[in-house]
Amino acid sequence: MIKIYNSLLRKKVDFEPLEKGKVSMYVCGPTVYDIPHLGHGRSATAFDVIRRYLEYRDYNVNFVSNYTDIDDKMIARAAKDGMTVAELAAKVIPEYEKDYGRLGIKVPSVQPKATDHIDEMIELVEMLIDKEFAYELDDGWYFDVMKFEEYGKLSGQKLEELKMGARVEVKEGKRNPYDFALWKLKKEGEPSWKSDILGEGRPGWHIECSAMARKHLGGPFDIHGGGLDLTFPHHECEIAQTEGALGSDSFARYWMHNGFINIDNEKMSKSLNNFFTLQDIFEKYDPKVVRMMFLQTHYRNPINFSDVLLDQAKVALGKIHGFVERINIYTRDVVDEPVWDADFTKNIEEARLSFVSSMDDDFNTSGGLGALFTFIKQIDSRLNGVRNSAIPKKLIFDFLSEVDSVFGVIFPDEEAVEEFLDLNDLDEATRSLIEGRTEARAAENYTLADQLKSELASKGIEPEDTAEGTKWKCV
């Protein structure tokens, strides 16, 4: 049984989806006014792994994650850059697609844009007006939080104790400081849409995700996710307006939030000028190293980011990739029906159970990695004294592929098995260098062997020396 930490209840609970074998999941996506930073990558990776693991456990996951392509930040940045909001979104969204792709993030089942769902937003606001949850001021329509008795239930605070959070707007005439905009009337130079009841204008930020989730998942649905910073006010407001319009059982059943990225123990923030874009990091580190760094910390815990963390992830990933290469070398010429020690099968089954046990416990990736490294250590300890025909290559790689369907870091590229050169395909001069190095090593003339190795390296060819002989590969 998978256990999930439900932010709404502030405890771990058994996960029981609404429909057997299926999971409906909405994760708040980015506001596309600038290129993705490390915090975006952390959240995207956390929920990508959660999605992948649910699929690994044989659930059919309908994963919806949006692009916010209209809000105050979009309007301000577009004006600053001398372009329309639509042009800004068209410029920035491909940057997310590229960077998320490099991180190994699977494309959502549905990836809606806010501007494609204006009619659904208008409909929700009109429902709230009909049920007297909304009132009108001179600049638009607002949600009356005092009318929703459970406002604050996600953040766990009473209304009078709530602290002002991001995007809580100060506006004279509001009935309560925490009342939030549902619909903003048109201003000069801003995008707008017509509504007979609401007036010409644009949606408030919070109503966007409620409308997109309802459109693509209906209600209720299983999981709503996002960064911890969205708990209040965004997710709190989503709950209030959706349940106010549609009823108490109309929205998400499980709420999940990933932890912050901190820099020197302070939350990463553009306002503090202490943030890093993914592109900044990718210039120094392979995206798989960045993904590995995220995996090494439980998704709910903060990450105190530094180059040291990335270097540790790089070393850990190198151990995994080195193991993949060793298994490939030891088993390259394995026969179709190998004979092996039953302990190998036992190691695989124990590792699988340990991996599942960790991941079932609120998607504990650090525990899952622990299961993988224990497995690697067990297999490595037995390789030296075993003939290659006694190693079950397929079973080992099948298990690694299982784990990698969740983690997405185990294999250096898309191919699980590295291809080595067929010497018959090389030119005579290169073959002569290889043969000369082999003879030099056999004669223990290591100075000559190293010279020939350097010559081969200049041709882009390097050896892998093992107890089973030398294999050659392009680099």
C-alpha positions as CSV (number, residue, x, y, z in Angstrom):
1,M,0.0,0.0,0.0
2,I,1.4,3.4,-1.0
3,K,1.4,6.0,1.7
4,I,1.3,9.7,0.9
5,Y,1.9,12.7,3.1
6,N,-1.4,14.6,2.7
7,S,-0.7,18.3,3.4
8,L,-4.4,18.9,4.1
9,L,-4.3,16.4,7.0
10,R,-0.6,17.0,7.9
11,K,0.1,13.3,8.1
12,K,0.8,10.2,6.0
13,V,-2.2,8.3,4.9
14,D,-2.9,5.3,2.7
15,F,-3.4,6.2,-0.9
16,E,-6.7,5.0,-2.3
17,P,-7.5,6.5,-5.7
18,L,-11.1,7.2,-6.6
19,E,-11.0,4.7,-9.5
20,K,-9.2,1.4,-9.2
21,G,-6.1,1.3,-11.3
22,K,-6.3,5.0,-12.3
23,V,-4.8,8.2,-10.8
24,S,-5.9,11.7,-11.7
25,M,-3.3,14.3,-10.8
26,Y,-2.9,18.1,-11.2
27,V,0.4,19.9,-10.6
28,C,0.7,23.6,-10.7
29,G,3.0,24.6,-13.5
30,P,5.2,27.7,-14.0
31,T,4.2,31.3,-14.8
32,V,6.1,31.7,-18.1
33,Y,7.5,35.2,-17.8
34,D,11.1,34.0,-17.5
35,I,13.3,30.9,-18.1
36,P,13.2,28.1,-15.6
37,H,15.3,28.2,-12.4
38,L,16.5,25.5,-10.1
39,G,13.3,25.6,-8.0
40,H,11.2,24.9,-11.1
41,G,13.4,21.9,-11.8
42,R,13.1,20.6,-8.3
43,S,9.3,20.7,-8.3
44,A,9.1,19.3,-11.8
45,T,11.4,16.4,-11.0
46,A,9.7,15.6,-7.7
47,F,6.3,15.2,-9.3
48,D,7.8,13.5,-12.4
49,V,9.2,10.8,-10.0
50,I,5.8,10.5,-8.2
51,R,4.0,10.1,-11.5
52,R,6.6,7.6,-12.8
53,Y,6.4,5.5,-9.6
54,L,2.6,5.4,-9.7
55,E,2.9,4.1,-13.3
56,Y,5.5,1.6,-12.2
57,R,2.9,0.4,-9.7
58,D,0.6,-0.2,-12.6
59,Y,-1.6,2.9,-12.3
60,N,-2.8,4.6,-15.4
61,V,-1.9,8.2,-14.5
62,N,-3.7,11.2,-16.1
63,F,-1.1,13.9,-15.3
64,V,-2.2,17.5,-15.9
65,S,0.3,20.4,-15.4
66,N,-0.4,23.9,-16.7
67,Y,1.3,26.9,-18.1
68,T,0.2,30.2,-16.6
69,D,0.5,32.5,-19.5
70,I,-1.6,35.5,-18.2
71,D,-1.1,37.2,-14.9
72,D,0.5,40.4,-13.4
73,K,4.0,39.1,-13.8
74,M,3.5,38.2,-17.4
75,I,2.0,41.7,-18.2
76,A,4.9,43.5,-16.4
77,R,7.6,41.5,-18.1
78,A,6.0,41.8,-21.6
79,A,5.8,45.6,-21.2
80,K,9.4,45.8,-20.0
81,D,10.6,43.7,-22.9
82,G,8.5,45.6,-25.5
83,M,6.4,42.6,-26.6
84,T,2.9,41.3,-26.1
85,V,2.0,38.8,-23.4
86,A,1.3,36.2,-26.0
87,E,4.7,36.8,-27.7
88,L,6.4,36.5,-24.3
89,A,4.7,33.1,-23.6
90,A,5.6,31.9,-27.1
91,K,9.3,32.8,-26.4
92,V,9.5,31.3,-22.9
93,I,7.5,28.1,-23.1
94,P,10.0,26.4,-25.4
95,E,12.7,27.1,-22.9
96,Y,10.8,25.1,-20.3
97,E,10.2,22.3,-22.8
98,K,14.0,22.2,-23.6
99,D,15.2,22.3,-20.0
100,Y,12.6,19.9,-18.6
101,G,13.4,17.6,-21.4
102,R,17.1,17.6,-20.5
103,L,16.1,16.8,-16.9
104,G,14.2,13.8,-18.1
105,I,10.7,15.2,-17.2
106,K,8.0,13.2,-19.0
107,V,5.6,15.3,-21.0
108,P,2.3,15.7,-19.1
109,S,-0.8,13.9,-20.3
110,V,-2.4,17.3,-20.8
111,Q,-0.5,20.6,-20.6
112,P,-3.2,23.4,-20.7
113,K,-2.5,27.1,-21.0
114,A,-4.6,29.5,-19.0
115,T,-5.5,31.7,-22.0
116,D,-7.2,28.7,-23.6
117,H,-9.6,28.3,-20.7
118,I,-11.1,31.8,-20.2
119,D,-14.7,30.6,-20.7
120,E,-14.2,28.0,-18.0
121,M,-12.9,30.7,-15.6
122,I,-15.8,33.0,-16.4
123,E,-18.2,30.1,-15.7
124,L,-16.7,29.5,-12.3
125,V,-16.8,33.1,-11.3
126,E,-20.4,33.4,-12.3
127,M,-21.2,30.4,-10.1
128,L,-19.5,32.1,-7.2
129,I,-21.6,35.2,-7.8
130,D,-24.8,33.2,-7.9
131,K,-23.9,31.6,-4.5
132,E,-22.9,35.0,-3.0
133,F,-19.2,34.1,-2.5
134,A,-18.2,37.0,-4.8
135,Y,-18.7,40.7,-4.7
136,E,-17.9,43.6,-7.1
137,L,-15.6,46.5,-6.7
138,D,-14.6,49.2,-9.1
139,D,-11.8,47.2,-10.6
140,G,-13.3,43.7,-10.7
141,W,-14.8,40.8,-8.7
142,Y,-13.4,39.4,-5.4
143,F,-13.9,36.3,-3.4
144,D,-15.2,36.9,0.1
145,V,-13.1,34.6,2.3
146,M,-15.4,35.1,5.3
147,K,-18.2,33.4,3.4
148,F,-16.1,30.2,3.2
149,E,-15.9,28.9,6.7
150,E,-13.0,26.5,6.1
151,Y,-10.7,29.1,4.6
152,G,-7.2,28.3,6.0
153,K,-7.7,24.6,6.4
154,L,-4.8,23.7,4.1
155,S,-2.3,26.1,5.7
156,G,-3.6,25.1,9.1
157,Q,-4.2,28.6,10.5
158,K,-7.2,30.6,11.5
159,L,-8.1,33.4,9.2
160,E,-7.2,36.1,11.8
161,E,-3.7,34.5,12.3
162,L,-2.8,34.1,8.6
163,K,0.3,36.0,7.5
164,M,0.3,38.0,4.3
165,G,1.7,35.7,1.6
166,A,2.8,36.1,-2.0
167,R,0.2,37.7,-4.4
168,V,-2.1,38.8,-1.6
169,E,-3.2,42.2,-3.0
170,V,-3.8,45.3,-1.0
171,K,-7.0,47.0,-2.3
172,E,-9.1,49.7,-0.6
173,G,-12.7,48.6,-0.3
174,K,-12.1,44.8,0.2
175,R,-14.2,43.3,2.9
176,N,-11.2,41.4,4.2
177,P,-7.5,41.8,3.5
178,Y,-7.4,38.2,2.3
179,D,-10.2,38.6,-0.2
180,F,-8.7,37.8,-3.6
181,A,-9.4,38.8,-7.2
182,L,-11.4,36.5,-9.3
183,W,-11.8,38.8,-12.3
184,K,-9.9,42.0,-13.0
185,L,-11.5,44.7,-15.2
186,K,-9.6,45.8,-18.3
187,K,-6.8,48.3,-18.0
188,E,-5.2,50.1,-20.9
189,G,-2.5,48.0,-22.7
190,E,-3.5,44.7,-21.0
191,P,-5.0,41.6,-22.6
192,S,-8.7,41.3,-21.9
193,W,-11.7,39.1,-22.7
194,K,-15.4,40.0,-22.9
195,S,-18.0,38.8,-20.4
196,D,-21.6,40.1,-20.2
197,I,-21.8,39.6,-16.5
198,L,-18.2,40.2,-15.3
199,G,-17.3,43.0,-17.7
200,E,-14.4,43.1,-20.1
201,G,-11.2,42.0,-18.3
202,R,-9.0,39.1,-17.4
203,P,-8.9,36.3,-14.8
204,G,-7.2,36.5,-11.4
205,W,-4.3,34.1,-10.9
206,H,-6.0,31.6,-8.5
207,I,-9.1,31.0,-10.6
208,E,-7.0,29.8,-13.5
209,C,-5.9,26.4,-11.9
210,S,-9.3,25.7,-10.5
211,A,-10.8,26.1,-14.0
212,M,-8.1,24.0,-15.8
213,A,-8.2,21.2,-13.2
214,R,-12.0,21.0,-13.5
215,K,-11.9,21.1,-17.3
216,H,-9.4,18.2,-17.6
217,L,-9.9,16.1,-14.5
218,G,-13.5,16.9,-13.4
219,G,-14.1,16.7,-9.7
220,P,-13.2,15.4,-7.3
221,F,-9.8,14.1,-8.5
222,D,-7.0,12.3,-6.6
223,I,-3.9,14.4,-6.2
224,H,-3.1,18.2,-6.4
225,G,0.6,19.1,-6.2
226,G,3.0,22.0,-6.3
227,G,5.8,23.8,-4.4
228,L,5.5,24.5,-0.7
229,D,5.3,28.2,-1.5
230,L,2.0,27.7,-3.2
231,T,0.2,26.3,-0.1
232,F,-0.8,29.9,0.8
233,P,-2.4,31.8,-0.8
234,H,-2.7,30.0,-4.1
235,H,-3.8,26.5,-3.1
236,E,-5.8,27.8,-0.2
237,C,-7.7,30.1,-2.6
238,E,-8.2,27.3,-5.1
239,I,-9.9,25.2,-2.5
240,A,-12.1,28.0,-1.3
241,Q,-13.3,29.0,-4.8
242,T,-13.7,25.5,-6.2
243,E,-15.6,24.1,-3.2
244,G,-17.5,27.3,-2.8
245,A,-18.8,27.0,-6.4
246,L,-19.1,23.2,-6.7
247,G,-19.4,21.8,-3.2
248,S,-17.2,20.3,-0.5
249,D,-16.4,17.1,-2.4
250,S,-15.5,18.8,-5.6
251,F,-11.8,19.2,-5.5
252,A,-8.5,17.3,-4.7
253,R,-8.4,14.5,-2.1
254,Y,-4.7,14.5,-1.5
255,W,-2.5,17.6,-1.4
256,M,1.3,17.2,-2.0
257,H,4.0,19.9,-1.7
258,N,7.7,19.7,-2.5
259,G,10.3,21.5,-0.3
260,F,12.2,24.7,-1.1
261,I,15.6,25.1,-2.7
262,N,17.6,27.1,-0.2
263,I,20.8,29.1,-0.8
264,D,22.9,29.5,2.3
265,N,19.8,28.4,4.3
266,E,17.7,31.1,2.7
267,K,14.8,30.3,0.3
268,M,16.0,30.8,-3.3
269,S,14.3,33.9,-4.5
270,K,14.7,36.4,-7.3
271,S,13.9,39.2,-4.8
272,L,17.0,38.2,-2.8
273,N,19.1,37.8,-6.0
274,N,20.2,34.3,-4.9
275,F,18.7,32.1,-7.6
276,F,20.2,30.0,-10.4
277,T,18.6,29.1,-13.7
278,L,18.7,25.5,-15.0
279,Q,20.7,26.8,-17.9
280,D,23.3,28.2,-15.5
281,I,23.7,24.8,-13.8
282,F,23.6,22.8,-17.1
283,E,26.7,24.7,-18.3
284,K,28.7,23.1,-15.4
285,Y,26.9,19.8,-14.8
286,D,25.2,17.1,-16.8
287,P,21.4,17.4,-16.3
288,K,21.4,13.8,-15.0
289,V,23.7,14.9,-12.2
290,V,21.1,17.7,-11.4
291,R,18.3,15.2,-11.4
292,M,20.4,12.8,-9.2
293,M,20.9,15.7,-6.7
294,F,17.2,16.1,-6.4
295,L,16.7,12.4,-5.9
296,Q,19.1,12.2,-3.1
297,T,16.8,14.4,-0.9
298,H,13.2,13.4,0.0
299,Y,10.8,15.6,-2.0
300,R,9.3,17.2,1.0
301,N,12.6,18.2,2.6
302,P,14.5,21.4,1.7
303,I,17.6,21.3,-0.4
304,N,20.4,23.6,0.8
305,F,22.0,24.0,-2.7
306,S,25.7,24.1,-3.3
307,D,28.3,22.9,-5.8
308,V,29.3,20.4,-3.1
309,L,25.8,18.7,-3.4
310,L,26.2,18.6,-7.2
311,D,29.7,17.1,-6.9
312,Q,28.4,14.4,-4.5
313,A,25.6,13.6,-6.9
314,K,28.1,13.4,-9.8
315,V,30.2,10.9,-7.8
316,A,27.2,8.8,-6.9
317,L,26.0,8.8,-10.5
318,G,29.4,7.8,-11.7
319,K,29.3,4.7,-9.4
320,I,26.0,3.7,-11.0
321,H,27.2,4.3,-14.6
322,G,30.4,2.5,-13.8
323,F,28.4,-0.5,-12.6
324,V,26.4,-0.5,-15.8
325,E,29.6,-0.6,-17.8
326,R,31.1,-3.4,-15.8
327,I,28.0,-5.6,-16.1
328,N,28.1,-5.0,-19.9
329,I,31.7,-6.0,-20.1
330,Y,31.4,-9.1,-18.0
331,T,28.4,-10.3,-19.8
332,R,29.0,-9.2,-23.4
333,D,29.4,-12.7,-24.8
334,V,26.9,-14.4,-22.5
335,V,25.1,-17.4,-24.1
336,D,21.4,-17.4,-24.8
337,E,20.5,-19.6,-21.8
338,P,23.1,-18.8,-19.1
339,V,23.6,-20.8,-16.0
340,W,24.0,-18.8,-12.9
341,D,24.1,-19.0,-9.1
342,A,20.6,-18.6,-7.6
343,D,22.0,-16.0,-5.3
344,F,21.9,-13.5,-8.1
345,T,18.2,-13.9,-8.4
346,K,17.9,-13.6,-4.6
347,N,19.9,-10.3,-4.7
348,I,17.6,-8.9,-7.4
349,E,14.4,-9.9,-5.6
350,E,15.7,-8.4,-2.3
351,A,16.7,-5.2,-4.0
352,R,13.3,-4.9,-5.7
353,L,11.4,-5.4,-2.4
354,S,13.6,-2.8,-0.7
355,F,13.1,-0.3,-3.6
356,V,9.3,-0.7,-3.5
357,S,9.2,-0.5,0.3
358,S,11.1,2.8,0.3
359,M,9.1,4.3,-2.6
360,D,5.8,3.1,-1.1
361,D,6.6,5.2,1.9
362,D,5.7,8.6,0.5
363,F,8.1,8.3,-2.5
364,N,11.3,8.0,-0.5
365,T,13.8,8.4,-3.3
366,S,16.8,8.5,-0.9
367,G,15.7,5.1,0.4
368,G,15.2,3.8,-3.1
369,L,18.7,4.9,-4.1
370,G,19.9,3.1,-1.0
371,A,18.4,-0.1,-2.2
372,L,20.1,0.4,-5.6
373,F,23.5,1.0,-4.1
374,T,23.2,-2.0,-1.8
375,F,22.4,-4.1,-4.9
376,I,25.4,-2.8,-6.8
377,K,27.7,-3.5,-3.8
378,Q,26.3,-7.1,-3.6
379,I,26.8,-7.8,-7.3
380,D,30.2,-6.1,-7.4
381,S,31.5,-8.3,-4.6
382,R,30.8,-11.4,-6.6
383,L,32.0,-10.4,-10.0
384,N,35.7,-11.1,-9.7
385,G,35.3,-14.8,-9.0
386,V,32.5,-15.6,-11.5
387,R,32.7,-16.6,-15.1
388,N,30.8,-14.3,-17.5
389,S,28.5,-17.1,-18.4
390,A,27.4,-17.3,-14.8
391,I,26.0,-13.8,-14.6
392,P,22.4,-13.2,-15.6
393,K,22.8,-10.2,-17.7
394,K,19.2,-9.9,-18.8
395,L,17.8,-10.1,-15.2
396,I,20.3,-7.5,-13.9
397,F,19.5,-5.1,-16.7
398,D,15.8,-5.7,-16.5
399,F,15.9,-4.8,-12.8
400,L,18.0,-1.7,-13.5
401,S,15.6,-0.7,-16.2
402,E,12.7,-1.1,-13.8
403,V,14.3,1.3,-11.3
404,D,15.3,3.7,-14.1
405,S,11.7,3.9,-15.3
406,V,11.2,5.9,-12.0
407,F,14.6,7.6,-11.4
408,G,15.6,8.3,-15.0
409,V,19.4,8.5,-14.2
410,I,20.8,4.9,-14.3
411,F,21.8,4.7,-17.9
412,P,24.2,7.3,-19.4
413,D,22.1,7.6,-22.5
414,E,19.0,6.0,-24.0
415,E,20.7,2.7,-24.6
416,A,20.9,0.4,-21.5
417,V,24.0,-1.4,-22.8
418,E,27.1,0.3,-24.1
419,E,28.2,-0.8,-27.5
420,F,31.9,-1.7,-28.0
421,L,33.8,-1.6,-31.2
422,D,34.1,-4.6,-33.5
423,L,37.8,-4.6,-34.4
424,N,37.1,-6.0,-37.8
425,D,35.4,-2.7,-38.6
426,L,38.6,-0.7,-37.9
427,D,41.2,0.3,-40.4
428,E,44.5,-1.6,-40.5
429,A,46.6,1.1,-38.8
430,T,44.2,1.3,-35.8
431,R,44.1,-2.5,-35.5
432,S,47.9,-2.5,-35.6
433,L,48.0,0.0,-32.7
434,I,45.6,-2.1,-30.7
435,E,47.5,-5.3,-31.3
436,G,50.8,-3.6,-30.4
437,R,49.3,-2.4,-27.1
438,T,48.0,-5.9,-26.3
439,E,51.5,-7.4,-27.0
440,A,53.2,-4.7,-25.0
441,R,51.0,-5.3,-22.0
442,A,51.6,-9.1,-22.3
443,A,55.3,-8.4,-22.3
444,E,54.8,-6.0,-19.3
445,N,56.2,-3.1,-21.4
446,Y,53.8,-0.6,-19.8
447,T,55.7,2.4,-21.1
448,L,55.1,1.3,-24.7
449,A,51.5,0.3,-23.9
450,D,50.7,3.7,-22.5
451,Q,52.3,5.4,-25.6
452,L,50.1,3.3,-27.9
453,K,47.1,4.0,-25.7
454,S,47.7,7.7,-26.1
455,E,47.9,7.4,-29.9
456,L,44.6,5.5,-29.9
457,A,43.0,8.2,-27.6
458,S,44.0,10.8,-30.2
459,K,41.8,8.8,-32.6
460,G,38.9,8.9,-30.1
461,I,39.3,5.2,-29.1
462,E,39.8,4.1,-25.5
463,P,40.2,0.6,-23.8
464,E,38.2,-1.0,-21.0
465,D,40.6,-3.4,-19.4
466,T,38.9,-6.2,-17.4
467,A,39.7,-9.7,-16.2
468,E,37.9,-11.0,-19.3
469,G,40.1,-9.1,-21.7
470,T,40.1,-5.6,-23.2
471,K,37.1,-4.0,-25.0
472,W,37.4,-0.9,-27.1
473,K,35.0,2.0,-27.4
474,C,34.7,5.4,-29.0
475,V,34.7,8.4,-26.8
